[in-house]
Amino acid sequence: MCSDNTFSQLESLRLYDLSNLERWHLDTNAMPIIKGLHIHACPELKEIPKRMKDVEEKLNMVELYKHM
């Protein structure tokens, strides 16, 4: 879980080879300046957090692989 005001300077997040990751939760103000999201080889991840979908238009690149 990423609560409000955490990772306030994070611009890019990469999630690689996290075979047990099923979901993660972001509060409304977490990662306010995120510009890049890369997800690869996270087979149990069912969806990205609602919060990340809300800022998707602001992201440079979102890589969601079929085997996610």
GROMACS elastic network, one bead per residue, 0.5 to 0.9 nm:
[ bonds ]
;  ai    aj funct       b0    kb
    1    24     6  0.59252   500
    1    26     6  0.60080   500
    1    27     6  0.79554   500
    2     5     6  0.84071   500
    2     6     6  0.61966   500
    2     7     6  0.80256   500
    2    24     6  0.80418   500
    2    25     6  0.62866   500
    2    27     6  0.62283   500
    2    30     6  0.62285   500
    2    31     6  0.83745   500
    3     6     6  0.58493   500
    3    25     6  0.82778   500
    3    26     6  0.62016   500
    3    27     6  0.50233   500
    3    28     6  0.79871   500
    3    29     6  0.76200   500
    3    30     6  0.59400   500
    4     7     6  0.88012   500
    4     8     6  0.88870   500
    4    26     6  0.77601   500
    4    27     6  0.52748   500
    4    28     6  0.62945   500
    4    31     6  0.82007   500
    5     8     6  0.56551   500
    5    27     6  0.85149   500
    5    28     6  0.87764   500
    5    29     6  0.56177   500
    5    30     6  0.50053   500
    5    31     6  0.70699   500
    5    32     6  0.77556   500
    6     9     6  0.85185   500
    6    10     6  0.88834   500
    6    29     6  0.79015   500
    6    30     6  0.52307   500
    6    31     6  0.64139   500
    6    32     6  0.87769   500
    7    10     6  0.52332   500
    7    11     6  0.88290   500
    7    30     6  0.64499   500
    7    31     6  0.51650   500
    7    32     6  0.79462   500
    8    11     6  0.86751   500
    8    29     6  0.85248   500
    8    30     6  0.67386   500
    8    31     6  0.52225   500
    8    32     6  0.59663   500
    8    33     6  0.70027   500
    8    34     6  0.86842   500
    9    31     6  0.71119   500
    9    32     6  0.77141   500
    9    33     6  0.66481   500
    9    34     6  0.80258   500
   10    13     6  0.73819   500
   10    31     6  0.60140   500
   10    32     6  0.78918   500
   10    33     6  0.65263   500
   10    34     6  0.58617   500
   10    35     6  0.84413   500
   11    31     6  0.77107   500
   11    32     6  0.85556   500
   11    33     6  0.57320   500
   11    35     6  0.51349   500
   11    36     6  0.63951   500
   11    37     6  0.87535   500
   12    33     6  0.88301   500
   12    34     6  0.57947   500
   12    35     6  0.57878   500
   12    37     6  0.58757   500
   12    38     6  0.80128   500
   13    34     6  0.76729   500
   13    35     6  0.84919   500
   13    36     6  0.62137   500
   13    38     6  0.63135   500
   13    39     6  0.83570   500
   14    36     6  0.81615   500
   14    37     6  0.59753   500
   14    39     6  0.59585   500
   14    40     6  0.81017   500
   15    18     6  0.69041   500
   15    37     6  0.80982   500
   15    38     6  0.62086   500
   15    40     6  0.62931   500
   15    41     6  0.81453   500
   15    42     6  0.75720   500
   16    19     6  0.87177   500
   16    38     6  0.80118   500
   16    39     6  0.60481   500
   16    41     6  0.57639   500
   16    42     6  0.66602   500
   17    20     6  0.88851   500
   17    39     6  0.86549   500
   17    40     6  0.64132   500
   17    42     6  0.55502   500
   17    43     6  0.83538   500
   18    21     6  0.55471   500
   18    22     6  0.89868   500
   18    40     6  0.83568   500
   18    41     6  0.66374   500
   18    43     6  0.77596   500
   18    44     6  0.83482   500
   18    45     6  0.87054   500
   19    22     6  0.83645   500
   19    41     6  0.70203   500
   19    42     6  0.51653   500
   19    43     6  0.58523   500
   19    44     6  0.63137   500
   19    45     6  0.83041   500
   20    42     6  0.74372   500
   20    43     6  0.77999   500
   20    44     6  0.61155   500
   20    45     6  0.79957   500
   21    24     6  0.77595   500
   21    42     6  0.65278   500
   21    43     6  0.79086   500
   21    44     6  0.58511   500
   21    45     6  0.56785   500
   22    42     6  0.81091   500
   22    43     6  0.81863   500
   22    46     6  0.62345   500
   22    47     6  0.82621   500
   23    44     6  0.81119   500
   23    45     6  0.56486   500
   23    46     6  0.67187   500
   23    47     6  0.68809   500
   23    48     6  0.71688   500
   23    49     6  0.74317   500
   24    45     6  0.86990   500
   24    47     6  0.88709   500
   24    48     6  0.74746   500
   24    49     6  0.63437   500
   25    48     6  0.86099   500
   25    49     6  0.57503   500
   25    50     6  0.80505   500
   25    51     6  0.80330   500
   26    29     6  0.79841   500
   26    30     6  0.60466   500
   26    31     6  0.82878   500
   26    49     6  0.64314   500
   26    50     6  0.77673   500
   26    51     6  0.59845   500
   26    52     6  0.76803   500
   27    30     6  0.54947   500
   27    31     6  0.89232   500
   27    51     6  0.69384   500
   28    31     6  0.87510   500
   28    32     6  0.86374   500
   28    51     6  0.62301   500
   29    32     6  0.58435   500
   29    51     6  0.86165   500
   30    33     6  0.88869   500
   30    51     6  0.84420   500
   31    34     6  0.55877   500
   32    55     6  0.89935   500
   33    58     6  0.89995   500
   34    37     6  0.77768   500
   34    52     6  0.89951   500
   34    55     6  0.83394   500
   34    58     6  0.80289   500
   34    59     6  0.69842   500
   35    55     6  0.89676   500
   35    56     6  0.88525   500
   35    58     6  0.64323   500
   35    60     6  0.56724   500
   35    61     6  0.77564   500
   36    58     6  0.86438   500
   36    59     6  0.52273   500
   36    60     6  0.54162   500
   36    61     6  0.55050   500
   36    62     6  0.66613   500
   37    52     6  0.89328   500
   37    59     6  0.71049   500
   37    60     6  0.79784   500
   37    61     6  0.62492   500
   37    62     6  0.50908   500
   37    63     6  0.68771   500
   37    64     6  0.89896   500
   38    61     6  0.72840   500
   38    62     6  0.56662   500
   38    63     6  0.50140   500
   38    64     6  0.72006   500
   39    42     6  0.70426   500
   39    62     6  0.75797   500
   39    63     6  0.56691   500
   39    64     6  0.56450   500
   39    65     6  0.71631   500
   39    68     6  0.79228   500
   40    43     6  0.84794   500
   40    63     6  0.73574   500
   40    64     6  0.68373   500
   40    65     6  0.61714   500
   40    67     6  0.83488   500
   40    68     6  0.68688   500
   41    44     6  0.89263   500
   41    65     6  0.74855   500
   41    67     6  0.67985   500
   41    68     6  0.59052   500
   42    45     6  0.56073   500
   42    46     6  0.89685   500
   42    65     6  0.86225   500
   42    67     6  0.74855   500
   43    46     6  0.80251   500
   43    66     6  0.88213   500
   43    67     6  0.56557   500
   44    67     6  0.88370   500
   44    68     6  0.65121   500
   45    48     6  0.76304   500
   45    68     6  0.58846   500
   46    68     6  0.72246   500
   47    50     6  0.85041   500
   47    68     6  0.87072   500
   48    51     6  0.82778   500
   48    52     6  0.64968   500
   48    53     6  0.69500   500
   49    52     6  0.52677   500
   49    53     6  0.65145   500
   49    54     6  0.88128   500
   50    53     6  0.50444   500
   50    54     6  0.62763   500
   51    54     6  0.50970   500
   51    55     6  0.67834   500
   51    56     6  0.87954   500
   52    55     6  0.53582   500
   52    56     6  0.60532   500
   53    57     6  0.81983   500
   54    57     6  0.76842   500
   54    58     6  0.89101   500
   55    58     6  0.54282   500
   55    59     6  0.68689   500
   56    59     6  0.52480   500
   56    60     6  0.85432   500
   56    61     6  0.86889   500
   56    62     6  0.77829   500
   57    60     6  0.80721   500
   58    61     6  0.89908   500
   59    62     6  0.68342   500
   64    67     6  0.85488   500
   64    68     6  0.68305   500
   65    68     6  0.53460   500
